[in-house]
Amino acid sequence: RAQAPAAIISGANFDIMGCSGSKSEVVSKDRQRLSVGYVDGKEDEPAAEQAGNAKEEDRGLMAQFDKESLLDLIEKVEAEAGDDGGARRSQRKSTLSSVTDDSTTSFANKQLQQLGDQLDAQSSGLGFTCRKGLKPESPNQDSWFVLMMDKFSMFGVFDGHGQKGHHVSNMVKDILPKLVITDARCDTQEWGLVLNDAFVKTQEIVTASDKLQKVNAQMSGTTATVAIVDKISNIVHLAHVADSTACWATKDTENGEWTCVAVTRDHKPNLKDEKARIEKAGGRVVWDGACNHRVYAKNARYPGLNMSRCLGDLLGHNQCGISCIPEIKNVDIDMEKEQRLLLCSDGVWEFLSAQDASDIVKKFSAEQAQRAADTLAKAAWDRWIKEEGGAVVDDITVLLVYLGKNSGS
């Protein structure tokens, strides 16, 4: 099979055009719609003496994952399994993923890396874009990946927050799919268990990495939304924490109208079950006086998160009841209907509904999926500029997957 070498690709840029808690905790206007409501100077570095507390198992996985790419791990699994490779045995293997960069150019497309067989996104019904917002204090903190194989494909979006959020989201983007692909239960399509355990183990590895001073995740973290498209059963398996919402669009075969709904719920602190867990753990849920309920430790002004589940954010997990346990949802693919899966960071969803997004992309065929993703990102940017007066725009990531009828190859 033709192997494409690792390639770092810079994306083209468009021209930029132009929320019940206790007492209110006021957040500055430029942060009211962002995940972290308050940035209190420089985060403390993890203590060096903690390094010895990292679990040996986690240290071993970190070392392995640092050395081996996702493609390396797939090929190792195939070699060890022989003819019994199951769902992980694949003639074609392609990976695409974002690469953290230090670009400060607003709406710049994040660099990406491609490994394995050359992926023709146009014929695959796949569109993707990752655009830096208008946040001068940080680079693009969103990350994403795509894995395309014969029997299943996997997609993930991660929206970092906090001063080191771009490093946490990039780390999780690398670790989580590797944990999935090295889980033998992939071969028996036990996707819910695989995904749940991958999220939990990812949090453990982030914790170990913080102790070893490889990343500072005390008050930095990321959302995570991962979709596995099982091509054998024609089922999409979704797992998520936080608010990088997954939406599902379907075209009516009789009237040709598209309908689109969110298939994940945003993990917000004021949800009844989420608030109960947070308060039981000693955290507080506070209205910020503008747009969001936020999570704070008892008698403290941190972490100020507008989400109740995430990866990273170790202080929030340890002191406030933040959770890394994903919610799992399955969606059936109807091969007789045109359907589309949208995985997007909340830079898209802040001012656009699921139906808005579907209406924007519906006119584009599977062969035009990239144009559809770019158009949606541009529409989201324009709404931020309009609503916020050009003061702030969150990072914007779109993964658009065409499924069912007329979905490409």
N, C-alpha and C positions, 0 to 999 in steps of 0.2 A: 504494500500500500504506500501511496505517496505520503511522505512525511514532510510537514512544513516546519521549518525551524522556528524557534521562539522569535516572535517579532513584536517590537514595541511600536505602536501605531498612534500617531497623534490625529485626533479627529478635527474635521473642518469646523469653523465657527460661523454662526449666523451673525448678521448685523444686529445689534441690540436695539430694539424698538420699545420706541416707546408705545362662657364657657363655664355640690354644696360643701362647703367647708366651714371652718371657723373664721376668724377675722382675716381681712384681706392683707396679703403681702404684696406690696407695690413692686412692680417690675418696670424697669426703664422701657420707654416706648420702643426703642430699637430692638428689644429682645422679647416683646410681648408674644410674638408668634413663633419663637424659636423654642427648641426642646429644653434648653437650660435657661432658667430665668435670671440667673445671677452668676457672674464670673468674678470670683474674689481673688484677684491677683494671680500669683504663680502657684500651681498645685505643688504640694509637697511631694518629693520623690519617695518611693517606697524604701523602707529602711534596709540597709545592706545586710543586717544580721538576720533578716527574714529569709534570706536565700536558702538556708539549710532546711527550711520548713516545707519546701515544695516537694510534693509526692514523687517518689522515684518513677512510678508509672508515667506521670505527666511529664517529667523531665525526659523520659525515653521517647514519648510521642513527639515532644517538641523537637528533639534532635532529629528524629526520623523525618518529620514533616518539613524541617528546615532544609534537609538534604534532597528530598524527593518531591517532584511535582505531582500534581493530580494524575497526569498521564503516566508517569513512572509507576505510581501505585496501582493503577488499573492493569498495566502490563505485568506487574509482579503478581497480582491476584490471578490473572489468567494463567501465568506460568505455574503457579502453585496448584491451581485447581485442575489443570489439564483439560480433558474433554468435559469435565463437570463444572465448567465455569459459570453456568446458570445465566442469570440476567446480566451479569457483569462481563460476560464474554461478548465481544463485539468486533466485527470486521472494521467498522469505521469508528473513530474516536476523535472528537474535536472539542477543544476547550477555548473559551474566550473569557477574559476577566479584565477588570480595571487594574490600573497600576497607580499607586499613590504618587502624586507629583506636587510641586510647590507653586504651581501656577496661581497667580493672583488676578488673572484676567477674568472678568465677569462673563458668564455664559460660555466660557471655554469648555470644550469637550475633553473629558478626562482621557488620558492615554490608556491604551489597552494592550494586552498581551494575547497572542494566539499560539496554541500548541496543537500538535497532532495533525490529522488530515485537514487539508484546506476546507474551510467551511464556506459554502456559498450561501450567505444569509438570505440573498434574494430568492433563491429557489427553496429555502427552508422555511419560509414564512416567519421570519424572525426579524424584529427591529429592536434596536437598543441605542440609548444615548444617556450620557451622564454629564450634566452641565453644572459648572460652578455657579453658585448664587452670588448675591451681593452682600457678603459678610466680610468686611476687611480684616477681622481678627483671625481668620482661618482659611486654609486652602479648602478645596472641595473635600468634604468629609463623607460623601457617599461612596460606596463600593458595590460591585456586582460581579456575578460570574454566570457562565453558561457552560453546560456539559452536554454534548450531543452524542448519543450512542444508539446502537441498533434497537435495543429492547426497551430502553427508557432514556429520558433526558431529564436534566436537573437545572433549575434556574434559581438565582438568589439575589436579593437586594438588601443592602445594609446601609443605614443612615446613621453616621456617627455624630456624637455630640460631646461637648466638653472640650477643654483645651487640647486634649490628645485624641479626640474622637476619630480623626482620620486614621490614626495608627491602629486603634481598636477595631474599627470597621474593616480595615485591610487585613488585620490578623484573623478576624472571624471569617472573612471571605475566603481566606486560604485554608483554615483549619476545618471548618464545618463540612465542606464537601469531601474532604479526605477521610473524615471520620465515617461519613456515610458509605463511601466506596470500599472501605476496609472492613465493613460489617458484613459478616457472612449471611445475615438474614436478608440482605438484598436479593439473594438468589431465590428466596422463597417469597419474595414480594411482601415482607412484613414491614411495610413502609412506615406505618405509624410508630411502631416500636423503635425502628431504626432512627427516625427523625427525632423522637423524644429524647432518646439516649445521646444522640449527637449534640443536641442543644445543651444538655446537662454537662456532658464531658467538655464541650467547648468552653463553658463557663469555668470549669475546673482548670483548664489549660490557661485561660486568660488570667485566672488567679495565680497560678504558678508562675506565669510569665511576669506578673507584677512583682511577685516576691523575688524573682531573679533579676529584676530591674531591666527586663527586656522591653516592657511597655508600662506606662503609668496609667492604670485603670481605676485608680481610687475614685475619681469623680469624672471619669470619661467612659463612654460606652457606646453602644450601637443598638439600633433595631435589627431585626432579622426576619425576613420572610423568604421561605424556601418552598419551591414547588417541584415535585417529581411527577413527570408525565409518564405513566406506565403504558407502553405501547402494546403490551400483551392484553391487559384487561381494559384498556381505554378509560382509565381513571386518573384524575389529577389528585395527588396527595399534597396537601398544603400544611405547613407548620410555620407558626409565626410568634414573635413577641414584639410588643409595642405597636407602632402605627404606620408601617410601610404597607399600605392596604393592597390586598389582591382583589381584583374585580373580574367578573365573568360576563361576557357579552354573547348573546345568541340572536341570530337572525330568524325571524318567523318565516316559515316556508310558504305561508299563504299570502300574507300582506307585505312581506319584504321588510318589515320594520325591525330595527334592532332594539333590544332591551339589555340593560347592563345593571348589575347589582354587585355590591361588595359581598365577598364571601369570607372575609375575615373581619372580626370586630377590632376596633382600635382599643388597645389596653390603656384606658384612661383612669386616673386615680379616683374619680368620683363615681365610677361604676360600683354598684352595691357590694358585689363579691370582692372586688379589688380593694375597695376602701376598708372593708372589714379585715382583710388580711394585713394590710398596711398598719392599721391602728392596733391590731393584736400584737404586732411585732414592735410596737412602740413608736411608729412613725406618725406623722401628721399629714392630713390633706387640707391644703389651704388654697382659697381662691386668690388669684394674683391681681385682682382688680381690673382686669382687662379681657383676657381671652382664655385663660387656662386654669384648671385646678392643678396644683403642684404638690410634690411630695417633699417633706422636710423631716429631718431628725428632730427628736424632742429637744426643745430649747436651743435650736440651731438654725442657721440660715442656709444650710446645705442639705441635700444636693439641688433642690429646686427643680426636679424633673417633672415634666408634664406627661409622663407615662408611668405605668405601674409594673410593667415587665420589660426587661431588656437584657442584653449581655454586657459584661463589664460592670461599671458603676459599683465598685466593691463596697464603698461606704453605704450606698443605698441598699444593697443586698444585706449587709451585715447589721445595719441599724434601723432600717425603715421598712422592711418587708417587701422590697422589690423582688420579683421572681424571674427566674430564667426558664421556667417550665413553659413550653410552647403549647398553644392550642392547635389541635389537629382537625383538619376538615378535608373531606373527600368530595370531589365533583365528578360526575359521570360525563364523558365525552359522547355526544350523539353524532355518529359518523354520517348521518343523513342531513345534518344541519351545519351551517357555517358558525363557528364559535371562536372566540378570542379570549385569551388570558392576559390581563394587565397586572404586572407587578411594578409598583411605583413608590418612590419615597414620598413623604408628605409635602414636599415641594410642589408636587402635582395636585395633591388632594386638598390643600389649604383653601383654594378658591374654586375648584372644579369638582363636580359630583361625578359619580360613576357614569351616569347617563351622559353628562357633558363630554366626558372623555370618549365614550363610545361614539357619540355623534361626530366628534372630530375625526376619528380614525376610520369610520365605517365606509367612506368612499374609496379607500385604498385597498387594492387587491393584495393577496399574499405576496406577489412579486414586488409590491410597493411597500412592504412592511417597514423598511427603513425610513422611507419618506413619512409614513404615518407616525412613527415614533418621534421623529424630528419635529413634525408639525405639532404634535401634542405637547412636547417640551416647550416649544416656542409659545404656544397658547397659554401654558401655565405661567411662563415668564411674564408675558404681557399682562396677565391678570394681577400678578404681584405688583408690577410697576403701577398699574392703575389703582389698586386698592391701597397700597402703602406709599404712594407718591414718590416712588423711586428711592425710599429710605433703606429698604431691606428686601432681599429676595433669598429664600432658602435654596439650598442645592436641589437640583431636579434630576431624578433618574427615572427612565422609562425602560421596562422590558415588555415587549409586546410579542405574544406567541399566537400564531394562527393555528387553530385546531379544527378537527372535524372535516366537513366537506370543503373542497377547494383550498386546502391548507398548505399546499406545496408538498415537497418531498420530505 
